[in-house]
Each structure stands twice: as C-alpha cells, then as structure tokens.
Amino acid sequence: MKLIELMIDGEVQLALTEQVGADLWVSSKGWSYKIKNFGVNRPKSKKKSLVGNGAITAPMPGQILKILVNNGEEVTEGQALFIVEAMKMEHTLKAPYEGKVSNLNFKAGDSVNSTDVILKIEAKKENAKKNKK
C-alpha cells in the first residue's frame, strides 16, 4: 500500500492506494474506489507521451502553467510542448517524435484532468508507420 494525498473539491485528503492485478484501488475516509482505465491515450513510459492517435495528455490532474507551442507548429523529438503543475510539482511534456502540433485545446491557467487531450501531434509520414507499432 502507498499513502498519497488527493485534492478533492479544494480539500487535501490522505488516501491509500494498492494495485490488485490490473486494478488500482484507492481508499479514503472509509470509502474504497476501483480506478478504471478507460483506454485513454496515456504514456507507456516517461519517454513516450504519445500513443495511437497522437493525443498528448497531462500526467495527472493539474493546471497548465505554460503552452510552449502553437497549432500548426512543427516540433522535433524531445521538444518541450507544455508545462503542467500537479501535486505541487511541475511536469514538462515533450514531443516523442517529429510532427506538427494540432488540436491545441487549452491555454495557460486552464485546469486539466489526466483524460483531457491537451494537444495532438500529427507524425511526419516517415514516423507514422514506426510509431503505430
């Protein structure tokens, strides 16, 4: 079990988490919740923040501090895309490969959930086949 802090309706609550098989359970204030994965495009590792359709999401609920790219901008692998503050830490999300930014859905100051697609990267044609594997 791991002790974590949750922010619920502006109130910090302590909770315990435990991985049971493929399920993550969170217990707080006498209640237990099974966290379900809805198949949202999430990073497979810290290096890769893009899966399938090019959607890039926040690592966890938080607030966008800075958007470092614009719609239509060409980005290179490893280029910083945006910075999110979550759990009192700053997370810089980077492009996992070359491509073009599209569907920029948020601006600095916006609150986001881990299921929100912040932006998409349209892979260059030579990268598209490689990244679908």
FENDAJO-V114682 format. One record per residue. RES is the residue in one letter. OMEGA is omega in whole degrees, -180 to 180 (NA if undefined). Layout:
BEGIN
res=RES omega=OMEGA
res=RES omega=OMEGA
END
This chain:
BEGIN
res=M omega=-179
res=K omega=178
res=L omega=179
res=I omega=172
res=E omega=175
res=L omega=173
res=M omega=-180
res=I omega=-178
res=D omega=177
res=G omega=-179
res=E omega=177
res=V omega=178
res=Q omega=174
res=L omega=180
res=A omega=175
res=L omega=176
res=T omega=176
res=E omega=177
res=Q omega=177
res=V omega=-174
res=G omega=179
res=A omega=-176
res=D omega=173
res=L omega=179
res=W omega=178
res=V omega=180
res=S omega=179
res=S omega=177
res=K omega=176
res=G omega=180
res=W omega=176
res=S omega=-178
res=Y omega=173
res=K omega=-179
res=I omega=-177
res=K omega=175
res=N omega=-179
res=F omega=177
res=G omega=178
res=V omega=180
res=N omega=-178
res=R omega=178
res=P omega=173
res=K omega=177
res=S omega=179
res=K omega=-179
res=K omega=-178
res=K omega=178
res=S omega=-175
res=L omega=180
res=V omega=171
res=G omega=-170
res=N omega=177
res=G omega=-178
res=A omega=176
res=I omega=-177
res=T omega=176
res=A omega=179
res=P omega=179
res=M omega=179
res=P omega=-179
res=G omega=-180
res=Q omega=178
res=I omega=178
res=L omega=-178
res=K omega=168
res=I omega=-172
res=L omega=-179
res=V omega=178
res=N omega=173
res=N omega=178
res=G omega=-178
res=E omega=174
res=E omega=179
res=V omega=178
res=T omega=178
res=E omega=179
res=G omega=180
res=Q omega=179
res=A omega=-178
res=L omega=180
res=F omega=179
res=I omega=179
res=V omega=172
res=E omega=179
res=A omega=-179
res=M omega=177
res=K omega=177
res=M omega=176
res=E omega=179
res=H omega=177
res=T omega=178
res=L omega=-176
res=K omega=178
res=A omega=-180
res=P omega=176
res=Y omega=-180
res=E omega=177
res=G omega=-179
res=K omega=180
res=V omega=174
res=S omega=176
res=N omega=175
res=L omega=-169
res=N omega=-174
res=F omega=176
res=K omega=179
res=A omega=-180
res=G omega=180
res=D omega=173
res=S omega=-179
res=V omega=172
res=N omega=-179
res=S omega=178
res=T omega=-178
res=D omega=175
res=V omega=-179
res=I omega=178
res=L omega=175
res=K omega=174
res=I omega=175
res=E omega=-177
res=A omega=172
res=K omega=-174
res=K omega=-179
res=E omega=178
res=N omega=-173
res=A omega=-180
res=K omega=-178
res=K omega=-174
res=N omega=178
res=K omega=-179
res=K omega=NA
END
